[in-house]
Amino acid sequence: MKMNEIIRKGLKRLSKKKMFLMYTAMLLASIYTAGNPKVQVRDSHQESERGINIEF
C-alpha cells in the first residue's frame, strides 16, 4: 500500500521516462521477491528506500 502511494505521488513529479524506469524497476523487484520468499521482507524495505531516492 505504501509503495503505491509513493508511486502515485512520484508520477505527478517525474517525467515519463523516469516514471517508466521506476515502474519497470518496481515490476522486476516484485517478480524477484515473489520468486524468493525468504528475501521478500528485506527486499521490500530496500525497494521502498530506493523508490524514495529515485523520486526525490
Residue pairs with C-beta under 8 A, 6 or more apart in sequence:
2 48
3 26
3 44
3 47
3 48
3 51
6 48
6 51
6 52
6 55
7 22
7 23
7 26
7 51
9 55
10 19
10 22
10 51
10 54
10 55
11 19
13 55
14 22
14 55
18 54
22 51
22 54
22 55
25 47
25 50
25 54
26 47
26 51
29 43
29 47
32 43
33 39
33 40
33 43
33 44
33 47
34 40
36 43
